[in-house]
């Protein structure tokens, strides 16, 4: 940190109907600082960022940016002043090249035509200066997620941003990709650019951030140097109660007996899913562990018929079945919560009621008419069962926190009364409190006899919640762990052994 103040917010307040989203919040960022903004979903982080970037107007308070008082009325004003935001969902165009994305909207022109040679030369020079080695003519969508994320950061820097707001930039990155991004952030920090960093991966906060500001229920809890905090302290301050309730909980190991509810045999799709065998019993939580790109998501999408199975067999309750479409899978008792909540889960401009009842419309309809009373009763029942926090059923789902959006999608599938529920990264991008609630719901579903197939990139989450864990690498199942065999060390050992041997690990 330079000790030179870049941003100073004092007494910031914002009200919505029935909600005080921010209450007299103070917040500062120094030049060359990475400042973490922490809090549970609904704590006020997003509201503060939206005011700072001109999406919302503040009700009270002052904002001083780079020495002058500001009150942005739109995002263009904020960007012109030197504030850029990089969201979890990248605002780039995958069909265009890396260079085109970098200079989007401000391409150099010669005699009325785009100067392509100049664009490519400038893009290569600029990216190389940041330590990013990539073919600038390559289609952005053909690059890895990490490269796309770095191009988004580079674009913000090229716009002469003095403050970068990074909202969950690592949620879709693996450990190696995160290291690359952090290396880029260090280069940017050295240029005196300030950064606001939002992440629910707590280890990242201590690795990259200088200071941490914690919000709870729209109020400032405290701002502290990251070095003065432990993970335990941070969680306690975020949730307002002892962190032990969240960090030390662990589901009791259970022995699940009986015939398989679901069984996949030799399921194959291309090189990403290569002859995987897997079973799930009634009431059992089976985890899928593996590195990014191992084939976990591809496997469950194939099982659910979202992607076509090239070879293999699926059995439900001992009978071979063939799903031609996800609709057929749902009819046989499968539910699937996708890892991409915003793109494949919620419909942002529909209400909580409409989002929750999507999968049960045939149950609540007669001819072409929806029986509204029955629909509302079911939505009310499952909203209560899953403890969805919303003012009413007609609230737009995009106004809910990430954790509550996830609960709505879970409720959607619970309403279908599934036999097997596939959950792909169900706690990605949500805070520790909401994560704990989702994990409790998973165990409750299992106790009701529902089979659960759980994918998570967080080994702690799998170890806490699963009765059995299958480890996937390069499209193959390399080992299964169950009961007392389950531990983070055992999963990591399986992955490293497979990597060293270059072949399957036998059990």
C-alpha positions, 0 to 999 in steps of 0.5 A: 500500500502507498498510504495515498487515499484513492477512494473515501466513502463516508456515511453511505446509506441506501433504502429500498421499500421495506429494506435499509440496504446500507446504513451509514457505511464508511469505506476507504481504498488506498492506491496500490491496495487490494481491499477485500469487501466481505459479508454474507449474501445480503450484507450490502456488498453488491449495493455498495458496489452498484452505488460506486459504479453508478447503477444505484443512486445513494440516499445519504453520504459522500464519495470522494474519488481520486481527490474529488467528490463524485456522485455517479448517475450511470456506469459511463460516468463511473468508467470515465472517472476511472472505475471499472468492474470485473464480474463473475460473468465476464462482459466480453464477446466470446466470438470476437478475438482477444484483441477485438475484446481488448479494444472493443468500442475504441478500435484505432481507425485509418482512413475510415477503416479499422486498422487491424494490424495496429490493433493486433500490434498494440494488443500484443504489446499491452498484454505482454507488458502485463505478463499475459502471453496469448495469441491476440488473433485467437477467438476469446471463447477458445481460450481458457477461463483464466485467460478470458478473466485476465483479458477482462482485467487487462481491458479494464487497465487499458481503459486507464482505470484507477480502481478495479472492482473484482466481484468473484473473479475466481469462482470458475477458476482452478488453483493454478489459474487463480495463481496466474490471476493473482500474479497479474493483480500483483503487477497491477498493484505495483502500478498504484491501481487500487482494487476492491476484491469480493470472494467467498473463498476465504483462503484467497482473502488472506493470500492477496488482500491488504485490508478487509472491510466486513459488512453485516446487515447493511452496517459496517462491522470493522475494517482491519489489516488482513494480517490481523485476522484469522479465518475463524475471526473473519467468519465470526465477524461476518455471521455475527456468531461463533464461527465454530458453528460453521467451521466445525460441523461435520455430518455423522458418517452413515452406513447406507445399505440396500440396492442402488437407486441409480446406477451408471455403467460404462457411461461414455461421451468423447474424451471427457467421460470415459467409461464411468461406473457409479451408483447412488443408494436411497438416502446416500450422498455421493460426492464427485471430486476432481480437478477443474476439467476432470469430467465431473460436470460432463458426466452428470450432464450426460446422465441427465441427457443434457448431453448425448451419451455415446455408450453405456447404460443407466439403471433406475431402481434396478431397471435399465432406462434410456433418457432421450431428453432432460424432460424424460430424466425428470419424469423418471425422478431426476433433478439437476441443479446446474453449476451456472446458476445465472445462465442455466438456473434462474430466469432473472426477470421472473418472480420467485413464484414463477422460477420455483414452479417451472418444473411442476407446471404440469402438476399445477395446470389444467389444460392450458391454465395454471391453477394459481392457488395450487401453485402459490400453496406449493411455492409457499410450502417449499419456500418455508421448507428451504427457508427462502428469504424473500418479501413475497412470492412476486419478488423478482428473483434477481433481487434476492441474494445468491444464497436465496436464489440457490434455495429457490432452484433447490425448491424447484427440484424438491417440488418435483419430489425427485428420487435422485438430485444432482447438485453441481457446485451448489454452494459456489459464489455464496457466503459461509452462512448460506453455504451452511444452510445449503449443506444442512438442506442436502443432509435433510434431503438425504434423510428423507430418502433422496439420493444426492450426487454432489459435485464440489471443488471444495474438498472440505465440503465433500468431506463434511457431507458425503457418505461416499466420494468418487474421484474423477480424473481425465474422464475416468473414475480412479478411486472410491472412498467411503466411511472412515476412508474419507479425508482431504488427504486421501482425495489429494493422494488419489489425484497425485498418485494417478498423476504420477502413474499416468493410469487408473488407481485400482482399489 
